[in-house]
Amino acid sequence: MAQIFLTTLGQDSHRFETSAAPDPQHTIRLGGQEIPYPYPLAANSDGDVVLHALTNAISGLTKQNVLGRRADELCRAGATDSSAYVRLALEDLATLPRPTRILHVSISIEAARPYLADYLPQMRTRIAALLDLKAEDIGITATTGEGLTDCGRGMGIAVLCLISWVQELEDEPRI
């Protein structure tokens, strides 16, 4: 059977809510992993910017936007865990006319803080489980961006997600 290889890109960013006093007990969620940080990310959902970028990358193939109206409906119904958005995008993937599967996911996080290196292995494991992949098929890096952007200056977190796919094509009939 013939195959075609595809690539999609997803992006998302959220700023920190710094108007209230810092809460040393507060956590943020990134890649499904709870991470201590005194300020929340501004969002209707749990603000998991990593899973939002992943959702957008999947939507790049299905052409069915999840973030926006559909995610807002989920939030109003009480579903604020961003893994629900990924699952919805994966349901859209199942409706494609050709069998399609993820080969590799690469995620790049830009944030001056919190320090993320210690949490990357747990994020990788959680994302792999969510996508039914092996952890070795998920690459995650974090950078401060050397302070050149607002996220690099600590005002929020930005994420890029690249997904490599393989899609099965029907063989051409031979004459």
MARFIBA-957272 format. One record per residue: residue in one letter; x, y, z of N, C-alpha, C, O in turn. Coordinates in steps of 0.001 Angstrom, whole numbers, padded with zeros to 6 digits, always signed. Each point is the difference from the previous one (the first is absolute). Layout:
# MARFIBA-957272
AXYZXYZXYZXYZ;...
This chain:
# MARFIBA-957272
M+000846-001174+000000-000846+001174+000000+000893+001239+000000+001014+000046+000696;A-001393+000934-001466+000753+001254-000078-000280+000853+001234-001052-000102+000631;Q+002029+000944-000313-000130+000887+001157+000392+001414-000388+000780+000218-000927;I-001334+000731+001654+000417+001390-000127+000366+000479+001407-000651-000362+000980;F+001693+001172-000900+000440+000537+001284-000385+001469+000073+000200+000755-000951;L-000751-000361+002083-000518+001351+000197+000589+000599+001274+000469-000720+000881;T-000501+002044-000801+000459+000714+001191-000996+001103+000312-000466+000695-000903;T+000137-000534+002181-000868+001097+000419+000664+000757+001145+000831-000543+000727;L-001215+001804-000585+000566+000877+001026-001132+000597+000824-000985+000494-000548;G+001134-000542+001859-000953+000638+000906+000734+000974+000892+001174-000197+000315;Q-001864+001254+000096+000602+001029+000854-001043+000463+000992-001193+000015-000303;D+001639+000361+001480-000876+000668+000955+000859+000729+001020+001177-000313+000182;S-001779+001282+000474+000689+000738+001064-001035+000535+000977-001140+000284-000368;H+001558-000155+001606-000830+000591+001050+000884+000876+000867+001167-000308+000239;R-001743+001402+000227+000738+000875+000910-000319-000400+001433-001016-000639+000275;F+001910+001030+000633-000248-000227+001417-000938+001065+000540+000093+001166-000381;E-000998-001564+001269-000864+000925+000733+000786+000460+001224+000151-000752+000963;T+000339+001965-001000+000831+000489+001104-000685+001102+000793+000641+000658+000819;S-001935-000445-001050-000699+001085+000691-000246-000323+001476-000101+000916+000815;A+000004-002180-000461-000208-000400+001393+001346-000298+000663+001025-000117-000670;A-001050-000001+001966+001218-000342+000742+000443-001410-000380-000841-000864-000251;P+002146+000623+000205+000479-001346-000329-000437-001012+001063-000041+000309+001191;D-000281-001510-001641-000404-001085+000894+001056-001098-000079+000071-000703-001008;P+000751+000540+002042+001076-000992-000059-000504-001440-000114+000781-000894-000325;Q-002062+000652+000585-000571-001350-000110-000595-000272-001383-000414-001124-000281;H+000368+002130-000575-000645-000129-001307+000845-000850-000945+001227-000027+000100;T-001900-000666-001018+000689-000741-001062-000620+000375-001339-001155+000420-000073;I+001946-000579-000986-000512+000093-001363+000137-001381-000621+000771-000828+000484;R-001507+000581-001542+000065-001288-000674+000597+000201-001381-000472+000822-000786;L+001525-001590+000502+000648+000016-001316+000225-001435-000442+000597-000791+000730;G-001066+000454-001912+000153-001364-000490-000653-001015+000921+000441-001147+000075;G-001497+001564+000633-000690-000875+000934+000668-000122+001355-000507-000701+000876;Q+001630+001367-000688+000787-000091+001234-000216+001244+000862+000100+001125-000488;E-000397-001335+001769-000118+001116+000939+001399+000503+000353+000889-000786+000327;I-000706+002114-000399+001297+000625+000253-000216+001166+000959-000830+000868-000269;P+001558-000833+001374-000168+001111+000938+000374+001335-000649+001075+000144-000584;Y-001978+000820+000698+000275+001364-000443-001031+000909+000662-001185-000331+000008;P+001599+001458+000543-000909+000812+000821-001068+000769-000771-000917+000543+000617;Y+001004-000479-001934-000985+000740-000796-000676-000936-000997+000669-000828-000619;P-001988+000947+000455-000692-000822-000996+000193+000558-001408+000350+001167-000180;L-000584-002016-000801-000053+000444-001387-001419+000473-000297-000967-000647+000404;A+000837+001761-001099-001313+000542-000355-000639-000910-001047+000523-000152-001104;A-001653-000449+001459-000666-000931-000917-001381-000339+000526-000262+000108+001198;N-000627-000521-002103-001308-000516+000403+000128-001418+000541-000767-000419+000867;S+001745-000311-001389+000218-001394+000373+001091-000056+001066+000235+000972+000718;D+000427-002129-000626+001123-000125+000927+001239+000734-000509+001006+000077+000705;G-001071+000463-001925+001104+000786-000546+001191-000817-000451+001095+000544-000145;D-001276-001847-000082+001124-000854-000400+000398+000336-001437-000477-000609-000957;V+001347+001580+000840+000417+000534-001298+000686-001069-000855-000049+000076-001227;V+000684-001065+001851+000635-001090-000751-001074-000836-000694+000105-000281-001194;L-001130-000113+001935-001067-000792-000617-000808+000819-000993-000555-000555-000949;H+000479+001865+001150-000693+000852-000977+000763+000021-001326-000610-000105-001064;A+001933+000240+001118+000802-000014-001229-000103-001363-000685-000076-000074-001227;L+000075-001002+002015-000166-001347-000539-001360-000133-000686-000093-000549-001098;T-000946+001044+001738-001342-000028-000592-000016+000751-001326-000572-000477-000980;N+001196+001641+000949+000045+000784-001243+000765-000731-001096-000367+000090-001171;A+001420-000808+001531+000763-000748-001008-000838-001138-000585+000053-000253-001204;I-000818-000425+002043-000894-001052-000505-001074+000624-000890-000331-000535-001057;S-000208+001671+001497-001025+000698-000788+000531+000452-001354-000770+000155-000948;G+002084+000058+000851+000597+000372-001277-000157-001080-001049-000013+000294-001196;L-000106-001536+001623-000212-001095-000947-001493-000229-000251-000416-000221-001138;T-000375+000273+002189-001430-000297-000148-000790+001172-000568-001096-000175-000532;K+001666+001373+000653-000660+001237-000441-001271+000279+000803-000898+000694-000477;Q+000824-001230+001685-001125+000205+000917+000540+000689+001252+000600-000654+000853;N-000805+001955-000734+000504+000722+001167-000700-000474+001265-001228-000071+000064;V+002025-000248+000928-000533-000382+001308+000047+001200+000933-000988+000319+000661;L+002144+000347-000609+000118+001168+000869-000829+001133-000585-000001+000225-001210;G-000690+000470+002067-000947+001019-000441-001390-000441+000396-000236-000334+001161;R-000681+000326-002099-001411-000283+000301-000201-001365+000666-000707-000096+001003;R+001316-000952-001546-000221-001346+000554+000583-000121+001403-000629-000582+000883;A+001819+001123-000671+000609-000034+001335-000798+000853+000977-000175-000379+001159;D-000306+001522-001619-000820+000859+000866-001261-000734+000458-000416+000133+001151;E-000191-000909-002056-001183-000783+000370+000352-001035+001062-000765-000211+000941;L+001922-000437-001088+000442-000970+001006+000213+000681+001347-000394-000533+001037;C+001017+001712-001052+000233+000745+001252-001320+000344+000678-000143-000164+001212;R-000817+000638-001992-001311+000346+000577-000681-001231+000595-000775+000112+000950;A+001065-001278-001510-000570-001249+000515+000811-000547+001176-000335-001046+000554;G+001406+001756-000172+000799-000405+001154+001251-000790-000326+000721-000399+000914;A-000438+000158-002191+001198-000752-000399+001141+000983-000240+000138+000542-001096;T+000677-000316+002121+001102+000958-000129+001357-000680-000120+001009+000684-000171;D-000954-002006+000254+001249-000743-000169+000332-000025-001494-000772-000523-000804;S+001910+001084+000444+000358+000139-001420+000202-001328-000709+000007-000033-001230;S+000156-001057+001960+000095-001297-000672-001307-000317-000731+000004-000767-000963;A-001115+001346+001407-001279-000187-000707+000072+000589-001402-000620-000531-000922;Y+001364+001617+000748+000141+000619-001320+000818-000902-000922-000320-000153-001179;V+001380-000443+001729+000818-000919-000801-000852-001192-000426+000040-000413-001158;R-000806-000134+002089-000852-001152-000340-001025+000360-001080-000272-000805-000891;L-000289+002000+000969-000952+000447-001023+000690+000111-001361-000566-000400-001017;A+001779+000938+000995+000760+000090-001255+000312-001391-000540-000045-000215-001211;L+000360-000732+002095+000266-001373-000433-001262-000659-000554+000078-000801-000931;E-001239+001132+001495-001262-000506-000559-000184+000515-001426-000452-000738-000875;D+000801+002001+000641-000075+000554-001354+000943-000752-000935-000331-000244-001161;L+001493-000118+001667+000984-000745-000790-000590-001331-000472+000269-000447-001115;A-001064-000168+001963-000596-001294-000342-001008+000105-001138-000369-001020-000582;T-000086+002224+000250-000979+000168-001080+000659+000238-001358-000697+000108-001009;L+002019-000024+000969+000676+000218-001284-000241-001190-000920-000141-001126+000476;P+000091+001356-001783-000316-001088-000931+001115-001035-000143-000251-001111-000467;R+001470+001455+000860+001120-000936-000118+000589-000275+001379+000045+000903+000835;P+000406-002129-000578+000663-000291+001275+001230+000900+000180+000864+000068-000874;T-000800+000613+002010+001066+000958+000270+000494-000218+001419-000798-000164+000923;R+002116+000162-000748+000533-000149+001356+001178+000934+000220+000691+000406-000934;I-000492-000083+002194+001103+000875+000402+001280-000819+000056+000027-001095+000562;L+001033+001638-001153+001317-000617+000084+000832+000607+001125+000658-000717+000754;H-000692+002046-000648+000852+000697+000970-000618+001351+000338-000610+000650-000849;V+000778-000242+002097-000450+001309+000470+001209+000728+000569+000739-000550+000817;S-000542+001788-001252+001074+000842+000532-000628+001263+000579-000752+000699-000679;I+001071-000414+001943-000582+001142+000706+001124+000888+000500+000959-000478+000606;S-001081+001775-000862+000966+000985+000482-000740+001016+000864-000939+000653-000455;I+001375-000529+001706-000633+000904+000960+000927+001183+000235+001192-000178+000252;E-001742+001387-000334+000772+001195+000337-000592+000627+001253-001164+000399+000022;A+001990-000319+001028-000425+000597+001267+001236+000351+000821+000911-000816+000144;A-000884+002024+000387+001085+000372+000904-000154-000737+001327+000985-000359+000645;R-002227+000142-000254-000296-000720+001226-001396-000597-000139-000798+000519-000780;P+000480-001559+001485+000849-000730+000933+001068-000808-000732-000071-000195-001214;Y+001050-000265+001968+001048-000847-000555-000631-001354-000329-000599-000629+000873;L+000725+000178-002114-000770-001154-000464+000794-001283-000213-000602-001066-000131;A+001918+001130+000091+000797-001174-000369-000331-001228+000840-000023-001114-000524;D-000230+001296+001801-000278-001138+000879-001346-000662-000294-000230-001132+000426;Y-000654+001812-001139-001350-000511-000254-000176-000570-001409-001036-000595-000300;L+002027+000770-000558-000148-000447-001388-000226-001505-000125-000834-000407-000810;P+001539-000451+001577-000269-001441-000127-001444-000381+000351-000598-000845-000667;Q+000041+001467+001712-001383-000303+000368-000967+000491-001073-000981-000678-000307;M+001250+001850-000265-000845+000503-001085+000036-000964-001176-001037-000319-000582;R+002227-000141+000238+000161-000924-001124-000843-001263+000232-000703-000457-000901;T+000782-000092+002102-000747-001218+000328-001503+000231-000079-000725-000836-000540;R+000250+001957+001070-001439+000290-000003-000524+000225-001420-001081-000474-000351;I+001847+001194-000457-000427+000261-001378+000006-001290-000812-000909-000234-000796;A+001926-000605+000991+000054-001284-000704-001225-000843+000337-000596-000608-000890;A+000217+000565+002156-001175-000779+000404-001272+000569-000628-000864-000753-000451;L+000751+002064+000422-001179+000650-000577-000142-000325-001487-001111-000159-000507;L+002250+000062-000185-000006-000257-001443+000156-001477-000348-000004-000362-001176;D+000141-000493+002187+000238-001430-000195+001276-000233-000819+000022-000787-000946;L+001037+001498+001344+001315-000136-000621+001010-000428+001054-000308-000033+001191;K+001507-000290-001636+001103-000249+000928+000617+001343+000383+000003+000936-000799;A+000514-000844+002014+000621+001247+000458+001138+000419-000923+000257+001193-000161;E+000422-002152-000442+001114+000338-000898-000472+000674-001294+000815+000538-000749;D-002119-000566+000488-000558+000678-001175-000374+001448+000283-000505+000698-000880;I+000754-000245+002109-000319+001362+000418+001297+000710+000359+000751-000468+000856;G-000486+001593-001505+001152+000831+000347-000490+001309+000600-000864+000661-000575;I+001409-000282+001723-000388+001258+000643+001258+000741+000419+000881-000564+000648;T-000809+001833-001026+001095+000857+000433-000582+001258+000627-001143+000374-000263;A+001946+000268+001093-000407+001263+000619+001151+000987-000123+001167-000366+000142;T-001508+001610-000405+000999+001054-000151-000519+001279+000641-001208+000205+000119;T+002124+000638+000287-000399+001313+000516-000124+001004-001123-000585+001067+000190;G+001122-001382-001353-000040+000944-001109+000902+001200+000218-000091+000997-000717;E+000960-001097+001709+000971+001072+000290-000656+001350+000254+000622+001046-000188;G-001891-001074+000619-000673+001246+000352-000381+000884-001171-000262+001188+000187;L+000227-001741-001390-000281+000809-001189-001489+000202-000269-000369+000893-000763;T-000492-001706+001375-001450+000131-000186-000657+000201+001365+000653-000125+001036;D-001938+000435-001045-000715+000151+001267+000051-001283+000827+000143+000059+001221;C-000257-001210-001869+000083-001260+000743+001411-000215+000536+000174-000509+001107;G+000812+000887-001870+001379-000084+000458+000315+000975+001123+000995-000155+000708;R-001847+001161-000547+000157+000963+001098-000891-000353+001191-000069+000757+000968;G-000614-001907-001038-000761-000477+001146-001453+000411+000049-000646-000165+001035;M+000114+000695-002117-001391+000462+000014-001009-001109-000314-001204+000185+000183;G+001691-001328-000650-000887-001102-000340+000788-001167-000545+001213-000094+000184;I-001923-000795-000858+000606-001198-000581-000514-000144-001430-001196+000140-000256;A+002114-000424-000676-000353-000257-001400+000498-001391-000380+001050-000443+000464;V-001811-000233-001307+000344-001366-000394-000227-000178-001499-000998+000459-000555;L+001948-001136-000081-000144-000472-001377-000024-001524+000038+000734-000621+000769;C-001577+000026-001599-000096-001456-000069-000007-000420-001462-000825+000461-000789;L+001743-001331+000445+000113-000533-001352-000320-001493+000053+000553-000728+000825;I-001442+000274-001704-000347-001419-000054+000326-000539-001385-000346+000608-001013;S+001019-001759+000980+000252-000737-001242-001007-001146-000066-000220-000712+000979;W-000381+000552-002149-001067-000972-000200+000328-000909-001184+000798+000353-000868;V-001420-001517+000848-000014-000846-001186-001466-000317-000296-000787-000315+000892;Q+000455+000411-002177-001372-000259-000436+000054-001082-001075+000787+000081-000943;E-001628-001082+001102-000060-001110-000952-000837+000407-001208-001100+000533+000146;L+001626-000789-001328-000716+000290-001243-000401-001313-000649+000696-001007+000122;E-001809+001033-000800-000406-001195-000725+000933-000192-001177+000404+000959-000659;D-000070-002204+000406+000839-000292-001155-000757+000318-001282-001206-000225-000103;E+001930+000747-000858-000586+000276-001314-000292-001335-000691+000822-000915+000042;P-001973+000805-000668-000276-001247-000729+000982-000154-001163+000315+000965-000696;R+000150-002167+000506+000942-000271-001094-000773-000456-001223-000931-000800+000089;I+001339+001326-001226-000695-000329-001248+000824-000962-000810-000412-000400-001089;
